[in-house]
Structure formats: C-alpha cells, structure tokens
Amino acid sequence: MSSARTTIHQVGRSRVPVVEIDRFAADPAALVREAATLSFGPAGPHYPGLRARAASATVQALLAPLSGLLADVYGLSGRVQVIACDWSLVTTPPQALTLVQRLPHVDVPDPARVAVLLYLSGPDLGGTGLFRHRDTGLERLGPDDFGPYQASLEAGLARTGPPPPAYITGSTELFDLIHTIEAAPGRLAIYPSNALHSGLVGSGLPLSSDPAWGRLTLNAFLGPA
C-alpha cells in the first residue's frame, strides 16, 4: 500500500464520509486469479449476481491496513467485527432485475456499520454511486428513517411508475446521483452501510460470470464488535 493515494470526501448535504484509496491492492491480477479458483453461487434476492466467500487470510490482508482510517473517519476503533466478506460478480441482465435491484438501497439502516469495496475490474464495467432521495432529502437511513422513507418511496413509485428494467446509472425522477466512485483495478472504497447507493452498471455491458472478465469486487461489511 506504499504507493496508495487516499482521498476522503464529505458527500451531499449530510456530509456522508466516503474514502477512496487508489492502488490499494498492489497486485489486482493475483486477486482475480484467486477468485477464479472459487465456486460462486446465487447471492440472494438483493444482489444482482453471484458471490463466493472470501478466505480469512484474504479478509485480514484487506482490512489490516485500514485500522487507522476506520477509527478516524468512522469511529470504528478497537476490535472490529467482520460481518461478511465475499467476492461478488454482477451477472443479472437488466431485463431480469427485480424492482429493488433497479433502485438505490442501503445495506442496513445502522449508522455504525461500514461497507468496504475493492474493485478488481476497470471503469468500463461500472463503479458505485451514492444517491439522495428527492422527496425526503435523505442520503442515509437511520433506524427511525426507514419507515417514513419506505412510505415516501412507495408513494413516489405510484406517482411515476416503476423504473425501466435497467441498472440505475444517474439521477432519476426519484433520486439524485450525488457522488460517483469510479471503478479501477485495485481501488478501494469505504462508505457507511446506511448510505443510499447502487452499482452504476451501464446497459450493454458483458455481465460475465468469469472473474477474469466480469464485474468483480471484494466486499466486506464491518461493525463494532
């Protein structure tokens, strides 16, 4: 990580803390080869693709250099709990996306948790966007926000109709794109798990299930132990 460059953004009206570290992984190709040895399976109803569990050694190598940043920016000092860490591949074609997969989302409405995302593919396969919900102005969802946000979102969808069968890639009638994290092999991003976000996967992209060609990331979700 000696040649890495760290940038800390305060995004949107609520100053959502977003960390981007260029050249975090010294050898992204080696990580792609590691992922290619694994068996990927369906990720569940929310993620539009496949996942494989990351080995504990890979998790530790990913997180060890981050302890200072996690404490200074997100208040995660002392022992940090790894809630999950997986390799992820976006493979669902746009026409097969469910409604929830076509909208920005939060991982959990918990302000103490953070997401760590290491990109292994380039900008042509899409980065990550952070969003503001127009009707409520919300950019992060705390426990008390989730119910009112969901009610407002449903009312907005009734007014505008569901979004087309496509990945969201910019501002819409219901959401404003407020920050873009560009993908690059070896670039790492950290953001709160309760920030509204989505992968920015453009139309017509080759959504391969082969880690060597697909939109591959290594995702970790962290919280206080």
C-alpha positions as CSV (number, residue, x, y, z in Angstrom):
1,M,0.0,0.0,0.0
2,S,3.1,2.3,-0.1
3,S,2.1,3.9,-3.4
4,A,-1.6,4.2,-2.5
5,R,-3.3,7.6,-2.5
6,T,-6.2,8.2,-0.1
7,T,-8.9,10.8,-0.7
8,I,-11.7,11.5,1.9
9,H,-14.9,13.0,0.6
10,Q,-17.8,14.6,2.5
11,V,-20.7,13.8,0.2
12,G,-24.0,15.6,-0.1
13,R,-25.9,17.7,2.4
14,S,-25.4,15.2,5.2
15,R,-21.6,15.0,4.5
16,V,-21.6,11.3,4.1
17,P,-17.9,10.2,4.7
18,V,-16.5,8.3,1.7
19,V,-12.9,7.1,1.5
20,E,-11.3,6.2,-1.8
21,I,-7.8,4.6,-2.0
22,D,-6.2,4.3,-5.3
23,R,-3.7,1.5,-5.8
24,F,-4.7,-0.1,-2.5
25,A,-4.1,-3.6,-3.9
26,A,-0.6,-3.9,-5.3
27,D,-1.4,-6.9,-7.5
28,P,-5.1,-6.9,-8.6
29,A,-4.4,-9.6,-11.2
30,A,-3.4,-12.0,-8.4
31,L,-6.7,-11.4,-6.6
32,V,-8.6,-12.1,-9.8
33,R,-6.8,-15.4,-10.2
34,E,-7.7,-16.2,-6.6
35,A,-11.3,-15.5,-7.2
36,A,-11.2,-17.7,-10.4
37,T,-10.4,-20.8,-8.2
38,L,-13.7,-20.4,-6.2
39,S,-17.2,-21.6,-6.7
40,F,-19.7,-18.8,-7.0
41,G,-23.4,-19.2,-6.2
42,P,-26.5,-17.0,-6.1
43,A,-26.2,-14.1,-3.7
44,G,-29.9,-13.9,-2.6
45,P,-32.7,-11.6,-3.5
46,H,-31.0,-8.3,-3.3
47,Y,-27.6,-8.5,-5.0
48,P,-27.9,-9.0,-8.8
49,G,-25.4,-11.7,-9.3
50,L,-23.1,-14.3,-7.7
51,R,-21.0,-14.4,-4.6
52,A,-18.3,-16.6,-3.1
53,R,-17.0,-16.4,0.5
54,A,-13.5,-14.9,0.9
55,A,-10.8,-16.8,2.7
56,S,-9.9,-15.5,6.2
57,A,-6.3,-14.7,5.0
58,T,-7.7,-12.6,2.2
59,V,-10.0,-10.8,4.6
60,Q,-7.2,-10.0,7.0
61,A,-4.9,-8.8,4.2
62,L,-7.7,-6.5,3.0
63,L,-8.5,-5.0,6.4
64,A,-5.2,-4.8,8.3
65,P,-4.0,-1.5,6.7
66,L,-7.4,0.2,7.3
67,S,-7.5,0.3,11.1
68,G,-6.4,3.9,11.4
69,L,-8.9,5.1,8.8
70,L,-11.7,3.1,10.2
71,A,-11.1,4.7,13.6
72,D,-10.5,8.3,12.4
73,V,-13.3,8.6,9.8
74,Y,-15.9,6.1,11.1
75,G,-15.2,5.8,14.8
76,L,-14.5,2.1,14.5
77,S,-11.7,1.8,17.0
78,G,-10.7,-1.2,19.0
79,R,-11.9,-4.6,17.8
80,V,-13.9,-4.5,14.5
81,Q,-16.3,-7.2,13.6
82,V,-16.3,-8.6,10.1
83,I,-20.0,-9.3,9.4
84,A,-19.4,-10.7,6.0
85,C,-16.7,-10.7,3.3
86,D,-17.4,-12.0,-0.2
87,W,-16.2,-11.9,-3.8
88,S,-19.1,-10.6,-5.9
89,L,-19.9,-10.7,-9.6
90,V,-22.7,-8.7,-11.2
91,T,-24.3,-11.2,-13.7
92,T,-28.1,-10.4,-13.8
93,P,-29.1,-8.9,-17.2
94,P,-31.1,-5.7,-17.0
95,Q,-34.4,-7.2,-18.2
96,A,-34.3,-9.7,-15.3
97,L,-33.7,-7.2,-12.5
98,T,-36.3,-7.1,-9.7
99,L,-37.7,-3.7,-8.7
100,V,-35.4,-3.4,-5.6
101,Q,-32.4,-4.1,-7.8
102,R,-33.3,-1.1,-10.0
103,L,-33.3,1.3,-7.1
104,P,-30.6,2.7,-4.8
105,H,-30.5,0.8,-1.5
106,V,-28.9,0.7,1.9
107,D,-27.2,-2.4,3.3
108,V,-28.5,-1.9,6.8
109,P,-30.0,1.2,8.5
110,D,-27.3,1.1,11.1
111,P,-25.0,4.2,11.3
112,A,-22.2,2.3,13.0
113,R,-21.6,-0.2,10.1
114,V,-19.5,0.5,7.0
115,A,-19.0,-1.2,3.7
116,V,-15.5,-1.8,2.2
117,L,-15.4,-2.4,-1.5
118,L,-12.3,-3.4,-3.5
119,Y,-12.7,-3.1,-7.3
120,L,-10.9,-5.7,-9.4
121,S,-12.3,-4.6,-12.8
122,G,-12.0,-1.4,-14.7
123,P,-14.2,1.7,-15.2
124,D,-15.8,0.1,-18.3
125,L,-17.8,-2.3,-16.1
126,G,-19.1,0.4,-13.7
127,G,-18.3,1.9,-10.3
128,T,-20.6,2.9,-7.5
129,G,-23.0,5.8,-7.0
130,L,-24.3,7.5,-3.9
131,F,-27.8,9.0,-4.1
132,R,-30.2,11.4,-2.4
133,H,-33.9,10.5,-2.3
134,R,-35.6,13.6,-3.7
135,D,-38.9,13.5,-1.8
136,T,-37.4,13.2,1.6
137,G,-33.9,14.6,1.1
138,L,-32.5,11.5,2.7
139,E,-29.0,10.4,1.8
140,R,-28.5,8.0,4.8
141,L,-31.2,5.9,6.5
142,G,-31.1,5.6,10.3
143,P,-33.4,3.3,12.2
144,D,-36.0,6.0,12.5
145,D,-35.8,7.0,8.9
146,F,-36.6,3.6,7.3
147,G,-40.3,3.5,7.7
148,P,-41.0,7.1,6.5
149,Y,-38.6,6.6,3.6
150,Q,-40.3,3.4,2.5
151,A,-43.7,5.0,2.6
152,S,-42.4,8.0,0.6
153,L,-40.7,5.8,-1.9
154,E,-43.8,3.7,-2.4
155,A,-45.8,6.9,-3.0
156,G,-43.2,8.2,-5.4
157,L,-43.3,4.9,-7.4
158,A,-47.1,5.1,-7.5
159,R,-46.8,8.6,-9.0
160,T,-44.0,7.9,-11.5
161,G,-44.4,4.2,-12.2
162,P,-41.6,1.7,-11.7
163,P,-38.2,2.4,-13.2
164,P,-37.4,0.7,-16.5
165,P,-35.7,-2.7,-16.4
166,A,-32.2,-1.3,-16.2
167,Y,-29.5,-0.6,-13.7
168,I,-29.6,2.9,-12.3
169,T,-26.7,5.0,-13.7
170,G,-27.6,8.6,-12.9
171,S,-30.3,10.9,-11.5
172,T,-34.0,10.0,-12.0
173,E,-37.4,11.4,-11.0
174,L,-37.0,9.9,-7.6
175,F,-33.2,10.1,-6.9
176,D,-30.3,12.4,-7.4
177,L,-26.9,11.0,-8.0
178,I,-24.6,12.9,-5.6
179,H,-21.3,11.1,-5.9
180,T,-19.6,8.7,-8.2
181,I,-16.8,6.3,-7.3
182,E,-15.1,5.2,-10.5
183,A,-14.0,1.6,-10.6
184,A,-10.3,0.8,-11.2
185,P,-8.4,-2.4,-10.6
186,G,-7.0,-2.2,-7.0
187,R,-9.1,0.8,-6.0
188,L,-10.8,0.6,-2.6
189,A,-13.8,2.5,-1.4
190,I,-15.3,2.8,2.1
191,Y,-18.7,4.3,2.9
192,P,-21.4,3.9,5.6
193,S,-23.7,0.9,5.2
194,N,-26.8,3.1,5.6
195,A,-25.9,5.4,2.7
196,L,-28.2,5.1,-0.3
197,H,-26.0,3.6,-3.1
198,S,-26.1,1.4,-6.2
199,G,-23.7,-0.1,-8.6
200,L,-23.5,2.0,-11.8
201,V,-23.7,-0.8,-14.3
202,G,-24.3,0.6,-17.8
203,S,-26.5,-1.0,-20.4
204,G,-24.9,-3.4,-22.9
205,L,-22.1,-4.4,-20.6
206,P,-20.8,-8.0,-20.7
207,L,-22.0,-9.3,-17.4
208,S,-19.8,-12.4,-17.3
209,S,-19.7,-15.0,-14.6
210,D,-16.0,-15.5,-15.2
211,P,-14.0,-13.4,-12.7
212,A,-11.4,-12.7,-15.3
213,W,-13.9,-10.9,-17.5
214,G,-16.8,-9.9,-15.2
215,R,-17.5,-7.0,-12.8
216,L,-15.6,-8.4,-9.9
217,T,-15.4,-6.8,-6.4
218,L,-14.4,-7.9,-3.0
219,N,-17.0,-6.7,-0.5
220,A,-16.7,-6.5,3.3
221,F,-19.2,-5.3,5.8
222,L,-17.9,-4.2,9.2
223,G,-19.2,-3.0,12.5
224,P,-18.2,-2.6,16.1
225,A,-17.5,-5.8,17.9
